[in-house]
Amino acid sequence: MSTENEGNAVPPAPSAPPVPVASPDASPQAHTAPEGTGGPAGPGHQADQQPGQPAPAPQTHQAHQAPQSPHAGQGYPAAPAPGAEPTAPLPPVPGTAPQHPVAGPEGAWPPPPPGTPTYADGAGGAGSGAAWGASYQQPAPKPKGRGGLLAAVLVAALVAGGLGGGLGYTLARNNDNGSSTTVSASDNGAAQVKRAPGTIANVAAKALPSTVTIEAEGSNGDGGTGTGFVFDKQGHIITNNHVVADALDGGKLTATFPDGRKYDAEVVGHAQGYDVAVVKLKNPPSDLNPLPLGDSDKVAVGDETIAIGAPFGLSNTVTTGIISAKNRPVASSDGSATSKASYMSALQTDASINPGNSGGPLLDASGAVIGINSAIQSSGSSGGFGSGGQSGSIGLGFAIPINQAKYVAQQLIKTGKPVYAKIGASVSLEDSTGGAKITDQGADGAAAVEANGPAAQAGLKPGDVITKLDDSVIDSGPTLIGEIWTHKPGDKVTITYKRGGQEHTVQLTLGARAGDS
């Protein structure tokens, strides 16, 4: 399924994962998610070769970047076939949050104040009639007689009414509840609210101090806003690749904590294919508290989720929902024609995620991180990165499982480069329910099956259609890529494929490819 990076929408999960098109993160994100469609897919993409441009898939938005199809296993697969709407990363949010929400396309908030009436001289009032401050005209004298007696009676009645009203107010003020049915809360009412461990308020109170709002500014002045969270006590912050993309070439990166402390930061390493990046605070404080990492493999559909981020620049925002699906194949990007896609076997959640949430933590009910918010599904065919507007949440958000993100982050901290598992074969990225077909030719004229690579050693050939990887059903090239990348180089997997109408099964050991290029 294709989606837009944080801030971009994610396309509906087709039998094959959608191809990417924008968290708010390489662009202004959370880099908000851009939308768009990728170019037509090439003949095929190698699992470990450089990807082509993704074909349109349902629109999802990545927090910041537009996707290209990486090769399953070697690099980035070629872009998905035309017709499929890719998911876009959450679109980047402008570096500075607007001072006031926009009331409409042509209006600003707040609306202009009503005309101010003129005091003293009555000038400036609208319409006819006396203005405030107009002169007082004394009424004509009333005839004497019974009217005087009536006036005296009225005055007496008014005095009695005044005394009664005053007495009633005094009794009420003195808490005379003889006839009152209202009840006031005690002064310590707030202390009576239970915020035990596991409640959303308790989880948020503990997690917020360990999250940051990231502002990435490119050397050309462009940039966006995303989110990140404390990974270790050394000052490493984990986020999305598309959140920091703008600051990679001589740009500026800052991280701001909820208490207002702001630090300059630098990118330690980034993985475009995984959409994961690690930044490090310069002169980090000594009181950092890394968020506890959960086990995304043990997450179940229906589990409660809590997302923290800066949607549309609104830092320290907390939203809740549930895990609505697991292992959702997603290809996300910023929707631009030159962007490369990121592939994931995602955790799907209905917690509200918008541009600017990219890179933020998705927590379970205990407060442990189970994923990194990265992309959203868009309801429209336009919007996201590169469009006139930003996509918003429709209840379909996608997060990178933390088990995968943790492995990637550790590699980036250790070597500065990502390491991808690969099978050494180029597969088609066209939207299909038949499986991942090994193409007749690889990217840039290379062989579809790498010589002496894992696929070649297992006997796979061009034209073979891979239908399963271990117990996971493979319905398309992007699905295969995302599933391969949940493994590590050296893992042994069982491949089920069809050749000439006959089904075959073979075991192979995944190879490795370092770097995004």
Solvent accessible surface area in square Angstrom, and as a share of the most:
residue,aa,sasa,rsa
1,M,8,0.03
2,S,0,0.00
3,T,0,0.00
4,E,0,0.00
5,N,0,0.00
6,E,0,0.00
7,G,0,0.00
8,N,0,0.00
9,A,0,0.00
10,V,0,0.00
11,P,0,0.00
12,P,75,0.47
13,A,35,0.27
14,P,30,0.19
15,S,33,0.21
16,A,1,0.01
17,P,3,0.02
18,P,0,0.00
19,V,1,0.00
20,P,0,0.00
21,V,1,0.00
22,A,0,0.00
23,S,0,0.00
24,P,0,0.00
25,D,0,0.00
26,A,6,0.05
27,S,25,0.16
28,P,38,0.24
29,Q,0,0.00
30,A,0,0.00
31,H,0,0.00
32,T,0,0.00
33,A,0,0.00
34,P,0,0.00
35,E,8,0.04
36,G,19,0.19
37,T,68,0.39
38,G,10,0.09
39,G,19,0.18
40,P,100,0.63
41,A,22,0.17
42,G,33,0.32
43,P,95,0.60
44,G,2,0.02
45,H,2,0.01
46,Q,1,0.01
47,A,0,0.00
48,D,5,0.02
49,Q,36,0.16
50,Q,82,0.36
51,P,9,0.06
52,G,26,0.25
53,Q,62,0.28
54,P,2,0.01
55,A,0,0.00
56,P,18,0.11
57,A,0,0.00
58,P,13,0.08
59,Q,1,0.01
60,T,0,0.00
61,H,0,0.00
62,Q,1,0.00
63,A,0,0.00
64,H,0,0.00
65,Q,44,0.19
66,A,0,0.00
67,P,1,0.01
68,Q,22,0.10
69,S,0,0.00
70,P,0,0.00
71,H,0,0.00
72,A,0,0.00
73,G,0,0.00
74,Q,10,0.04
75,G,1,0.01
76,Y,0,0.00
77,P,0,0.00
78,A,2,0.02
79,A,0,0.00
80,P,1,0.01
81,A,10,0.08
82,P,82,0.52
83,G,72,0.69
84,A,6,0.05
85,E,61,0.28
86,P,0,0.00
87,T,0,0.00
88,A,0,0.00
89,P,0,0.00
90,L,0,0.00
91,P,1,0.01
92,P,8,0.05
93,V,1,0.00
94,P,66,0.42
95,G,30,0.29
96,T,110,0.64
97,A,36,0.28
98,P,80,0.50
99,Q,159,0.71
100,H,100,0.45
101,P,92,0.58
102,V,103,0.59
103,A,71,0.55
104,G,22,0.21
105,P,143,0.90
106,E,172,0.77
107,G,37,0.35
108,A,74,0.57
109,W,124,0.44
110,P,81,0.51
111,P,73,0.46
112,P,119,0.75
113,P,118,0.74
114,P,119,0.75
115,G,73,0.70
116,T,111,0.65
117,P,46,0.29
118,T,37,0.21
119,Y,145,0.55
120,A,86,0.67
121,D,102,0.53
122,G,19,0.18
123,A,55,0.43
124,G,69,0.66
125,G,40,0.39
126,A,107,0.83
127,G,74,0.72
128,S,118,0.76
129,G,69,0.67
130,A,92,0.72
131,A,25,0.19
132,W,144,0.50
133,G,53,0.51
134,A,55,0.43
135,S,93,0.60
136,Y,179,0.68
137,Q,140,0.62
138,Q,158,0.70
139,P,94,0.59
140,A,85,0.66
141,P,130,0.82
142,K,177,0.75
143,P,120,0.76
144,K,202,0.85
145,G,53,0.51
146,R,219,0.80
147,G,41,0.39
148,G,47,0.45
149,L,129,0.64
150,L,106,0.53
151,A,51,0.39
152,A,57,0.44
153,V,83,0.48
154,L,99,0.49
155,V,88,0.50
156,A,62,0.48
157,A,59,0.46
158,L,136,0.67
159,V,87,0.50
160,A,62,0.48
161,G,49,0.47
162,G,50,0.48
163,L,129,0.64
164,G,44,0.42
165,G,47,0.45
166,G,37,0.36
167,L,109,0.54
168,G,38,0.36
169,Y,145,0.55
170,T,47,0.27
171,L,79,0.39
172,A,70,0.55
173,R,152,0.56
174,N,95,0.49
175,N,130,0.67
176,D,71,0.37
177,N,112,0.57
178,G,72,0.69
179,S,114,0.73
180,S,58,0.38
181,T,130,0.76
182,T,121,0.70
183,V,141,0.81
184,S,105,0.68
185,A,93,0.72
186,S,64,0.42
187,D,158,0.82
188,N,87,0.45
189,G,21,0.20
190,A,78,0.61
191,A,85,0.66
192,Q,120,0.53
193,V,84,0.48
194,K,180,0.76
195,R,132,0.48
196,A,53,0.41
197,P,113,0.71
198,G,39,0.37
199,T,50,0.29
200,I,87,0.44
201,A,45,0.35
202,N,29,0.15
203,V,5,0.03
204,A,11,0.09
205,A,68,0.53
206,K,141,0.60
207,A,3,0.03
208,L,38,0.19
209,P,77,0.48
210,S,5,0.03
211,T,3,0.02
212,V,3,0.02
213,T,13,0.08
214,I,0,0.00
215,E,57,0.26
216,A,3,0.02
217,E,83,0.37
218,G,8,0.08
219,S,94,0.61
220,N,116,0.59
221,G,49,0.47
222,D,85,0.44
223,G,14,0.13
224,G,0,0.00
225,T,4,0.02
226,G,0,0.00
227,T,3,0.02
228,G,0,0.00
229,F,0,0.00
230,V,0,0.00
231,F,27,0.11
232,D,28,0.14
233,K,130,0.55
234,Q,107,0.47
235,G,0,0.00
236,H,17,0.08
237,I,0,0.00
238,I,0,0.00
239,T,0,0.00
240,N,0,0.00
241,N,3,0.01
242,H,0,0.00
243,V,1,0.00
244,V,0,0.00
245,A,19,0.14
246,D,40,0.20
247,A,11,0.09
248,L,59,0.29
249,D,123,0.63
250,G,72,0.69
251,G,28,0.27
252,K,116,0.49
253,L,7,0.04
254,T,9,0.05
255,A,1,0.00
256,T,36,0.21
257,F,7,0.03
258,P,48,0.30
259,D,96,0.50
260,G,53,0.51
261,R,88,0.32
262,K,118,0.50
263,Y,38,0.14
264,D,72,0.37
265,A,8,0.07
266,E,91,0.41
267,V,43,0.25
268,V,46,0.26
269,G,3,0.03
270,H,62,0.28
271,A,0,0.00
272,Q,13,0.06
273,G,0,0.00
274,Y,4,0.01
275,D,0,0.00
276,V,0,0.00
277,A,0,0.00
278,V,0,0.00
279,V,0,0.00
280,K,67,0.28
281,L,3,0.02
282,K,97,0.41
283,N,135,0.69
284,P,49,0.31
285,P,22,0.14
286,S,125,0.81
287,D,82,0.42
288,L,6,0.03
289,N,94,0.48
290,P,45,0.28
291,L,12,0.06
292,P,81,0.51
293,L,59,0.30
294,G,24,0.23
295,D,57,0.30
296,S,4,0.02
297,D,108,0.56
298,K,164,0.69
299,V,12,0.07
300,A,51,0.39
301,V,95,0.55
302,G,42,0.40
303,D,56,0.29
304,E,102,0.46
305,T,1,0.00
306,I,4,0.02
307,A,0,0.00
308,I,1,0.00
309,G,2,0.02
310,A,0,0.00
311,P,12,0.08
312,F,71,0.30
313,G,11,0.11
314,L,110,0.55
315,S,50,0.32
316,N,60,0.31
317,T,39,0.23
318,V,46,0.27
319,T,31,0.18
320,T,60,0.35
321,G,17,0.16
322,I,71,0.36
323,I,0,0.00
324,S,41,0.27
325,A,13,0.10
326,K,60,0.25
327,N,102,0.52
328,R,68,0.25
329,P,24,0.15
330,V,1,0.01
331,A,0,0.00
332,S,0,0.00
333,S,0,0.00
334,D,18,0.10
335,G,11,0.10
336,S,50,0.32
337,A,70,0.54
338,T,107,0.62
339,S,10,0.06
340,K,50,0.21
341,A,0,0.00
342,S,2,0.01
343,Y,1,0.00
344,M,3,0.01
345,S,8,0.05
346,A,0,0.00
347,L,4,0.02
348,Q,14,0.06
349,T,0,0.00
350,D,63,0.32
351,A,1,0.01
352,S,42,0.27
353,I,1,0.00
354,N,21,0.11
355,P,0,0.00
356,G,0,0.00
357,N,2,0.01
358,S,0,0.00
359,G,0,0.00
360,G,0,0.00
361,P,0,0.00
362,L,0,0.00
363,L,0,0.00
364,D,34,0.18
365,A,39,0.30
366,S,91,0.58
367,G,9,0.09
368,A,15,0.12
369,V,0,0.00
370,I,3,0.02
371,G,0,0.00
372,I,0,0.00
373,N,0,0.00
374,S,0,0.00
375,A,0,0.00
376,I,1,0.01
377,Q,9,0.04
378,S,10,0.06
379,S,95,0.62
380,G,35,0.33
381,S,88,0.57
382,S,86,0.56
383,G,12,0.11
384,G,4,0.03
385,F,18,0.07
386,G,92,0.88
387,S,48,0.31
388,G,95,0.91
389,G,38,0.37
390,Q,76,0.34
391,S,12,0.08
392,G,30,0.29
393,S,40,0.26
394,I,84,0.43
395,G,22,0.21
396,L,60,0.30
397,G,1,0.01
398,F,1,0.00
399,A,0,0.00
400,I,1,0.00
401,P,18,0.11
402,I,1,0.01
403,N,52,0.27
404,Q,16,0.07
405,A,0,0.00
406,K,83,0.35
407,Y,34,0.13
408,V,1,0.01
409,A,0,0.00
410,Q,90,0.40
411,Q,42,0.18
412,L,0,0.00
413,I,58,0.29
414,K,161,0.68
415,T,81,0.47
416,G,29,0.28
417,K,125,0.53
418,P,4,0.02
419,V,31,0.18
420,Y,0,0.00
421,A,0,0.00
422,K,30,0.13
423,I,0,0.00
424,G,0,0.00
425,A,0,0.00
426,S,0,0.00
427,V,0,0.00
428,S,19,0.12
429,L,1,0.01
430,E,92,0.41
431,D,71,0.37
432,S,45,0.29
433,T,110,0.64
434,G,47,0.45
435,G,6,0.06
436,A,0,0.00
437,K,103,0.44
438,I,0,0.00
439,T,8,0.05
440,D,121,0.63
441,Q,91,0.40
442,G,2,0.02
443,A,22,0.17
444,D,150,0.78
445,G,51,0.49
446,A,38,0.30
447,A,68,0.52
448,A,4,0.03
449,V,24,0.14
450,E,54,0.24
451,A,81,0.63
452,N,123,0.63
453,G,4,0.04
454,P,18,0.12
455,A,0,0.00
456,A,37,0.29
457,Q,141,0.63
458,A,18,0.14
459,G,34,0.33
460,L,5,0.03
461,K,114,0.48
462,P,66,0.41
463,G,32,0.31
464,D,2,0.01
465,V,35,0.20
466,I,0,0.00
467,T,21,0.12
468,K,74,0.31
469,L,1,0.00
470,D,57,0.30
471,D,132,0.68
472,S,40,0.26
473,V,110,0.63
474,I,3,0.02
475,D,28,0.14
476,S,1,0.00
477,G,0,0.00
478,P,2,0.01
479,T,13,0.08
480,L,0,0.00
481,I,0,0.00
482,G,3,0.02
483,E,29,0.13
484,I,0,0.00
485,W,3,0.01
486,T,55,0.32
487,H,39,0.17
488,K,102,0.43
489,P,38,0.24
490,G,47,0.45
491,D,51,0.27
492,K,143,0.61
493,V,1,0.00
494,T,44,0.25
495,I,0,0.00
496,T,14,0.08
497,Y,17,0.06
498,K,95,0.40
499,R,85,0.31
500,G,82,0.78
501,G,68,0.66
502,Q,117,0.52
503,E,112,0.50
504,H,72,0.32
505,T,91,0.53
506,V,34,0.19
507,Q,115,0.51
508,L,11,0.05
509,T,63,0.37
510,L,4,0.02
511,G,18,0.17
512,A,55,0.43
513,R,29,0.11
514,A,69,0.54
515,G,10,0.10
516,D,27,0.14
517,S,109,0.70
